[in-house]
Every structure is written in structure tokens, then in C-alpha cells.
Amino acid sequence: MKRIVLIGAFAVSSLLPLGAQNDGGISDGMLQRIRASYEDTPADHALRNAICNNDIRKLVVNQPNQGEIDTYFSHRVPSKGVTDQQQSGRCWLFSGLNVLRARMIARYGLGAFEFSQNYCFFWDQLEKANLFLQGVIDTRDAPREDRTVEWLFKNPLSDGGQFTGVADIVSKYGLVPKEAMPETYSSEHTAQMASLLKLKLREYGLSLREAARDGAEKAELESRKTEMLGVIYRMLVLNLGEPPVRFTWTRRDAEGRPVDTREYTPRSFFETYVADDLTGNYVMLMNDPTRDYYECYEIDYDRHVYDGRNWTYVNLPVEEIKRMAVASIRDSTMMYFSCDVGKFLDSGRGLLDVDNFDYESLMGTTFGMDKRRRVESFASGSSHAMTLVAVDLDADGRPKKWMVENSWGPSSGYKGHLIMTDRWFDEYMFRLVVERKYVPQRVLDVLKQKPVRLPAWDPMFADEE
């Protein structure tokens, strides 16, 4: 009976005359007032002609801000070679590995060197597939409409991530030099492979839920999961190659002269050249003005490995984060850094500056939200990870500008880098990972708190790409 009434109501509403609206809609009278508010002045007519026929970003270039960029930095960590993630969302992986490679280059006096991003990416994708399938098993009794179940099926796998992914993958699987497992087309162009993997994982996820509904016990479901992961493994091998179990590598000095040749496993290579406690030696910091500062937060399912750890961070005022960043750079130590890179980016010059573009003058209105309101309204959030390598300090030790090493190739931006003003840093920096030795005790004490657990779908914690 209810269904008949609803259908009848829909039929009646669909026959309302054109222009008739329920309360809250745009009525004819309202539309007349809206139209009357627009004054078609000669200036507006000229602007309309310009905007309709041009790229807005070209029209809003702030000419007084187009002078030569000051590329001098008072403190800069040396690096050798800019990496290129190509058409993939692996910025988090490149940034994390760039931090580790800088230490290895400095420690052993190497020339240009890269770890194999493809090797780590292979295991990242397999681990994320397991994270999804085990998540489906864990939530097998929850209804399909459950928020966690819905989130799992919307996000079975991605090529994005954050620093805890680097820590968990490298700690578990080790590292290999790039020549031991070079890039492939699919590692550099991940979209097609990801589409197929996600399709197969969703199919498997539904199969596991159906089996659970039919009475399959957890042990049986996990046995099926292992078989499913065998198929995922094969798909990854076909796209990325098979990860080496052993390999021979020759270490060379900065002039390219051979120093040492030996056989390694990925674990022994990591233990020989990095030997760092990646899960305990690094502290993840966040500047999220929508939440309380000096609190510890944890994001559910925000990990790359099921048996790894969720991303746990300390939320701090931006000035406190800057002090740690300066201390790290002064000590020649790079950092994992992420931000909302698309905001006010002059990609040709490699400059991030809130004065790069003047949208307000062109549109005749203001865009007045501060960082807090932009986050609350989903207008801004962390979108891209890079490696923080330099700061320029004034005579009083205050930052004037910063520089990051990007992973978009050496021809992008300023010689593969992006320079950001300190004001831009305040507005669009979100995450920084620093070594514990640069973190004040009062911040380390916050990590001892029981973290406030946030849901997997929290908007501030989308993967960096």
C-alpha cells in the first residue's frame, strides 16, 4: 500500500507545471531577482569575452609577482638526481625512498643512485590486496550498508599512500637497487593495471561475503583468500615483473669506480645500507586546524599492510612543525613532506606562492576561507608527497621560503624542485615526517597518549598521489 501511495505522489509531482517548486527551490520570482542582480556593464562584457575564450589561469597570473625567483637557500641538504613517478600515484613511495637514498648516498659516498620503486610497489599492491580481502572477512557479518563495508568496496586498492606504507613495506620486504628490478610500463602507468586489480578484488570480496553467508567458517575463508592472492600475485608479475630473491650489485663511488661487489637478498641489502628502524625512528606530524593540537590521532585502515600499523600522528601548530623541519635541514637530513600541491602552483617556474594568481580581481569577489574552513568544507587537503630539502632563513632565523625535491622528473618546475613561500607553507602544508632526534620531548610525550581513532573515510586522510 505504501508503494502505491509513493508512486502516486511521484506521478502528481511530475505533473506540476514548469517553474513550480517546493519550498527551497528557485521560484520564478527568485530567478527574476537573481537575473536582475547581474549588471551587464561594459567591463563585465569585456571580462566575459576574455574568460569565455581563454584559460582562466592565464588571465589571473599576477604580473607583479612574475619577477625572477630567488633560488638561494641558506640551508640545503645535498641530493643527487631527481626521480620521476611518471603517470602513477606513487609520490608517497618516491618521497619516502628519496629520504632513505639521500642517507645512503651521503654515508657511502655514492654517485646518483635510486632504490627500485617498482620492487616496493609490487609488495605494496599485494599487501593492499590482502588488506582488502582480510577486511572483507573481518566484516563478513556486517550488512552491506555498513559504512566500513561500503568503504572497503569503494577502496579495494590504490597506488597512493603515505609514509607508513614505506616503513611497513621496506621493513618487511627489504630494498633492492633500481637495476635489480627496473620500472615497467605498468609501474609507470598504473591506471589500467589498477582497474583490473580492483575489479578482480571486488569480485573476490563479494565471493567471500557470499561464502560466509552460506556458512563458511573464518579458516575456510582465509584459505580461499590465499588462493585469490595467488591470482593477484600472477597479475602483478605479468605487469611489474617478479621481485628478485637474490641479486648481485656493485657499489661504486661518486666517480663511478667499483668499490665492492657481492650477492644480496632484499633484506640483507636493507640491513647493510639502511639498517634503520623505520617504524620507531620517525614521527608523523600533521597541521590540521580542524582538530585539537597536541593530540595523537590514528586513522583506521590507513595502512598498507594488514599486520602493520595504522598511520598515527601528532597534530601540531604549523610554527612548531617548522622548528623541527629547520632543525632537520640544518643537520642535512631530508624529510617526507606532503601538501595541497595544486593550490597556487606556477608549474612552469616551480613556484608555490599565494600571490601567483589573482582570482578575486578577475571574478569580482573574494575567496575568504582560512585553512580551517577550507579543510572543513573539503576545499583543501593533502594531495601530494615530496621531499623537503631546503629552507632559507632570515637574519633572525625565521623561514622565508622552502624547497622540496619533487618526483615529476628533472625538467619539471625549478630543476625538478618546487620552491614555496613561507606563507604558502602555512596555508597548504599538512604532513611532515621527521626523525625522533629532532622532535622535542613534549611532542614525544603526546605519542604516549592513547590515539583518538578516526574512521577510514575521514576526508583529511586520502592517499597522497
C-alpha positions in Angstrom: 0.0 0.0 0.0 2.8 2.4 0.8 4.5 1.7 -2.5 1.2 2.7 -4.3 1.0 5.9 -2.4 4.6 6.8 -3.1 4.2 6.1 -6.8 1.1 8.2 -6.9 2.8 11.1 -5.1 5.7 10.9 -7.6 3.3 10.9 -10.5 1.5 14.0 -9.2 4.7 15.9 -8.6 6.0 15.1 -12.1 2.9 16.8 -13.5 3.5 20.1 -11.7 3.6 23.0 -14.2 7.1 24.2 -15.4 8.5 26.7 -12.9 6.5 25.4 -9.9 8.8 24.4 -7.0 8.5 23.2 -3.4 9.9 25.5 -0.7 13.6 25.9 -1.1 13.7 25.7 -4.9 14.4 28.5 -7.3 11.0 30.1 -7.9 10.2 32.4 -10.9 10.3 35.4 -8.6 13.6 34.4 -7.1 15.1 33.8 -10.6 14.0 37.3 -11.7 15.8 38.8 -8.7 18.9 36.7 -9.4 18.9 37.9 -13.0 18.4 41.5 -12.0 21.4 41.3 -9.7 23.7 41.0 -12.8 24.6 44.3 -14.4 25.9 43.8 -17.9 28.4 46.6 -17.7 31.0 47.2 -20.4 33.6 45.9 -18.0 31.6 42.7 -17.4 31.1 42.3 -21.2 34.8 42.5 -21.7 35.5 40.1 -18.9 33.0 37.6 -20.3 34.6 37.8 -23.7 38.1 37.2 -22.2 37.1 34.3 -19.9 34.9 32.5 -22.4 37.8 32.3 -24.9 40.8 31.8 -22.6 42.3 29.6 -19.9 41.3 31.3 -16.6 44.8 30.6 -15.1 46.4 32.7 -17.9 44.1 35.5 -17.1 44.7 35.5 -13.4 48.5 35.5 -13.5 49.6 38.2 -11.0 52.1 40.2 -13.1 53.8 42.0 -10.2 54.7 38.5 -8.9 56.4 37.4 -12.1 59.9 38.6 -11.2 62.9 36.3 -11.1 62.7 33.7 -8.3 65.3 33.9 -5.6 66.8 30.4 -5.7 69.3 30.9 -2.9 68.8 28.9 0.2 70.7 29.4 3.4 70.4 25.7 4.3 70.1 22.8 1.8 70.5 19.1 2.1 72.6 17.7 -0.8 71.0 15.4 -3.3 71.9 13.6 -6.5 69.3 13.1 -9.2 65.6 13.9 -9.5 63.2 10.9 -9.7 60.1 10.6 -11.9 57.0 8.7 -10.9 55.6 9.1 -14.4 51.8 8.5 -14.7 51.3 6.9 -11.4 50.2 7.8 -7.9 53.4 6.7 -6.2 54.6 10.0 -4.9 54.5 8.7 -1.3 56.8 5.9 -2.3 59.3 8.1 -4.2 59.4 10.6 -1.4 60.0 8.1 1.3 62.7 6.3 -0.7 64.3 9.6 -1.6 64.7 10.2 2.2 66.4 6.9 2.6 68.6 7.1 -0.5 69.9 10.5 0.5 71.2 9.0 3.7 72.8 6.1 1.8 74.5 8.3 -0.8 75.9 10.5 2.0 77.0 7.6 4.1 78.8 5.7 1.4 79.9 8.5 -0.9 77.8 7.2 -3.9 77.0 9.0 -7.1 73.5 9.1 -8.5 71.5 6.2 -7.0 67.9 5.0 -6.7 66.2 2.2 -4.9 63.8 0.2 -7.0 60.4 1.8 -6.6 58.9 -1.0 -8.6 60.1 -3.6 -6.2 58.4 -1.9 -3.2 55.3 -1.1 -5.3 54.9 -4.8 -6.2 54.7 -5.8 -2.5 52.6 -2.7 -1.7 49.9 -3.8 -4.2 49.9 -7.4 -2.9 49.7 -6.3 0.7 46.9 -3.9 -0.1 45.0 -6.7 -1.8 45.4 -8.8 1.3 44.3 -5.8 3.5 41.1 -5.5 1.5 40.3 -9.3 1.4 41.0 -9.7 5.1 38.9 -6.6 5.8 36.1 -8.3 4.0 36.5 -11.4 6.1 36.6 -9.4 9.3 33.4 -7.6 8.4 31.6 -10.6 6.9 28.7 -10.4 9.4 28.1 -6.7 8.9 25.3 -5.7 6.5 26.2 -4.5 3.0 25.1 -1.0 4.0 27.6 -0.8 6.9 29.9 2.2 6.5 33.1 0.1 6.8 31.9 -2.5 4.3 31.0 0.3 1.9 34.3 2.0 2.3 36.2 -1.3 1.7 34.4 -2.0 -1.6 34.9 1.6 -2.7 38.6 1.4 -1.9 39.9 -2.1 -2.5 43.3 -0.9 -3.7 45.1 2.2 -4.9 48.6 3.2 -5.9 48.5 6.2 -3.5 49.7 6.1 0.1 51.7 7.7 2.8 54.9 7.2 4.8 53.7 4.3 7.0 53.4 2.4 3.8 57.1 2.9 3.1 58.0 2.0 6.6 55.9 -1.2 6.7 56.8 -2.4 3.2 60.6 -1.8 3.4 60.8 -3.2 6.9 59.0 -6.4 5.8 60.4 -7.0 2.3 63.7 -5.0 2.3 65.1 -3.0 -0.6 66.8 -3.6 -3.9 68.7 -1.1 -6.2 66.7 0.1 -9.2 68.7 -2.0 -11.7 67.7 -5.2 -9.8 64.0 -4.6 -10.6 63.6 -1.7 -13.1 60.4 0.1 -13.9 57.9 -1.3 -16.4 55.2 0.4 -18.4 52.5 -0.7 -15.9 54.6 0.6 -12.9 54.9 4.0 -14.6 51.3 4.0 -16.0 49.3 2.3 -13.2 45.7 3.1 -14.3 45.0 0.0 -16.4 46.5 -2.4 -14.0 44.8 -0.8 -11.1 41.4 -1.0 -12.8 41.8 -4.8 -13.4 43.1 -5.5 -9.9 40.2 -3.5 -8.3 37.7 -5.3 -10.5 39.0 -8.7 -9.5 39.3 -7.8 -5.8 35.7 -6.6 -5.7 34.6 -9.9 -7.3 36.6 -11.8 -4.7 35.2 -9.7 -1.9 31.6 -10.5 -2.9 32.5 -14.1 -3.2 33.9 -14.2 0.3 30.8 -12.5 1.8 28.5 -14.9 -0.1 30.6 -17.9 1.2 30.3 -16.5 4.8 26.6 -16.1 4.4 26.4 -19.7 3.3 28.1 -20.9 6.5 31.8 -20.9 5.6 34.0 -20.5 8.7 36.8 -18.0 9.0 39.5 -20.6 8.4 37.9 -21.7 5.1 37.5 -18.0 4.1 41.2 -17.3 4.8 42.2 -20.4 2.8 40.2 -19.1 -0.2 41.8 -15.7 0.4 45.3 -17.3 -0.1 44.1 -18.8 -3.4 42.8 -15.5 -4.5 46.1 -13.8 -3.6 47.8 -16.3 -5.9 45.8 -14.9 -8.8 46.6 -11.3 -7.8 50.3 -12.2 -7.5 50.3 -13.6 -11.0 48.6 -10.4 -12.3 51.3 -8.3 -10.6 54.1 -10.4 -12.0 52.7 -10.0 -15.5 52.6 -6.2 -15.1 55.6 -5.5 -12.9 57.9 -8.5 -13.2 58.8 -10.9 -10.4 60.6 -9.5 -7.4 64.2 -10.8 -7.1 65.0 -13.2 -4.2 68.8 -12.7 -4.6 70.8 -10.4 -6.8 74.4 -9.2 -7.3 75.2 -5.5 -7.0 78.4 -3.5 -7.4 78.7 -0.4 -5.2 80.5 2.4 -6.9 81.9 5.7 -5.5 80.9 9.2 -6.6 83.3 8.9 -9.7 81.7 5.6 -10.8 84.7 3.5 -9.7 83.7 0.0 -8.4 84.2 -0.4 -4.7 82.5 -3.7 -3.7 80.6 -6.5 -5.5 78.6 -9.1 -3.6 75.4 -11.0 -3.6 72.4 -9.8 -1.5 68.9 -10.6 -0.6 66.5 -7.7 -0.4 66.6 -8.0 3.4 70.4 -8.1 3.6 70.6 -5.1 1.2 68.4 -3.1 3.5 70.3 -4.2 6.6 73.6 -3.4 5.0 72.8 0.1 3.6 69.9 1.4 5.6 69.5 -0.5 8.8 67.0 2.0 10.2 64.0 1.4 12.5 61.5 2.9 10.1 58.6 2.2 12.3 60.1 3.6 15.5 62.6 6.2 14.4 60.2 8.5 12.6 57.4 10.7 13.9 54.5 11.8 11.8 53.3 15.3 12.3 50.1 17.0 11.0 48.8 20.5 10.8 45.0 20.1 10.9 43.4 23.2 12.3 40.0 21.5 12.5 41.2 19.3 15.3 42.8 19.8 18.7 46.6 20.4 18.7 48.9 18.4 20.9 46.7 15.4 20.5 47.5 12.0 19.0 45.3 10.6 16.2 45.1 7.2 14.4 43.3 6.6 11.1 41.5 3.2 10.9 42.6 1.1 7.9 45.2 3.8 7.0 47.9 1.3 6.5 49.4 -0.7 3.6 49.9 -4.0 5.4 47.2 -5.8 7.4 49.7 -6.8 10.1 51.3 -3.3 10.0 50.2 -0.2 11.9 47.7 2.5 11.1 49.0 5.9 10.5 49.4 7.6 13.9 50.3 11.3 14.1 50.6 14.2 16.4 48.6 17.3 15.4 50.6 20.5 16.0 50.5 24.2 15.2 52.4 24.9 12.0 55.1 27.0 13.8 56.0 24.0 16.0 56.4 21.8 12.9 58.6 24.4 11.2 61.1 24.4 14.1 61.6 20.7 13.7 61.9 21.0 9.9 64.6 23.6 10.3 66.5 21.5 12.8 66.4 18.5 10.4 67.6 20.5 7.4 70.3 22.2 9.4 71.6 18.7 10.2 71.5 17.7 6.5 68.5 15.3 6.9 65.7 15.3 4.3 62.1 14.8 5.3 58.9 13.3 3.9 56.5 16.2 3.3 53.0 16.4 1.9 50.8 19.3 0.9 47.9 20.5 -1.3 50.3 21.0 -4.3 47.7 22.2 -6.8 46.9 25.4 -5.0 48.6 28.5 -6.5 51.2 26.4 -8.3 53.1 28.1 -11.1 54.3 24.8 -12.6 56.4 26.5 -15.3 58.6 28.3 -12.7 58.2 25.8 -10.0 56.8 28.3 -7.5 54.1 27.8 -4.9 53.0 31.3 -3.7 49.6 32.5 -2.7 50.3 35.7 -4.8 50.8 33.8 -8.0 47.2 34.2 -9.2 44.6 36.9 -8.6 41.3 35.2 -9.0 39.5 37.8 -6.9 40.1 40.7 -9.3 39.0 38.7 -12.3 35.8 37.4 -10.7 35.0 40.5 -8.7 34.5 38.6 -5.5 36.6 37.4 -2.5 37.6 33.8 -1.6 38.0 34.3 2.1 38.1 30.9 3.7 41.1 30.3 6.0 42.9 26.9 6.2 40.4 25.5 8.8 37.4 26.3 6.8 38.9 25.0 3.6 39.5 21.7 5.3 36.1 21.6 6.9 34.4 22.2 3.5 36.6 19.7 1.6 38.2 22.6 -0.4 41.7 21.6 0.7 43.7 18.6 1.9 46.9 16.7 1.5 47.2 15.5 -2.1 50.9 15.1 -3.0 54.1 14.0 -1.2 57.6 15.3 -1.9 60.9 15.5 -0.1 61.7 18.6 1.9 65.3 19.5 1.3 66.0 23.3 1.9 65.0 26.3 3.9 66.1 30.0 3.6 66.3 31.7 6.9 66.4 35.4 7.6 68.9 37.1 10.0 66.7 36.2 12.9 66.4 32.6 12.0 62.8 32.8 10.6 62.0 30.9 7.4 61.4 33.0 4.3 61.0 30.1 1.8 61.3 26.4 1.5 62.2 23.9 -1.3 61.1 20.4 -2.0 62.6 17.8 -4.3 59.7 16.5 -6.4 59.2 13.2 -8.3 58.0 14.7 -11.6 61.3 14.4 -13.4 64.2 16.8 -13.7 62.6 19.1 -16.3 59.6 20.0 -14.2 59.4 23.1 -12.0 62.7 24.5 -11.0 65.2 21.8 -12.0 62.8 19.1 -10.7 62.1 21.1 -7.5 59.4 23.3 -6.2 60.0 26.5 -4.2 57.4 27.6 -1.8 57.0 30.8 0.2 56.7 30.6 3.9 53.1 32.0 3.7 52.2 29.2 1.2 53.7 26.7 3.6 51.4 27.9 6.4 48.3 27.6 4.3 48.8 24.3 2.3 51.4 22.2 4.2 49.7 19.2 6.0 52.1 16.4 6.8 55.7 16.1 7.8 57.7 13.0 8.9 60.8 13.8 11.0 63.4 11.6 12.8 62.8 11.4 16.5 66.0 13.1 17.4 64.6 16.4 16.0 61.3 16.1 18.0 61.1 17.9 21.4 60.2 15.7 24.4 56.9 17.4 24.9 55.8 16.2 21.5 57.2 12.7 22.0 55.1 12.6 25.2 52.0 13.2 23.1 52.7 9.9 21.3 52.4 8.1 24.6 48.7 9.0 24.7 46.1 6.6 23.5 45.3 7.9 20.0 41.9 9.2 19.1 40.8 6.8 16.4 39.3 8.3 13.3 37.3 6.4 10.7 38.9 5.2 7.4 36.7 7.6 5.4 37.9 10.8 7.2 38.3 13.3 4.4 41.7 14.7 5.5 43.4 11.3 5.0 43.1 10.4 1.4 46.2 8.8 -0.1 48.8 11.1 -1.5 49.4 10.6 -5.2 
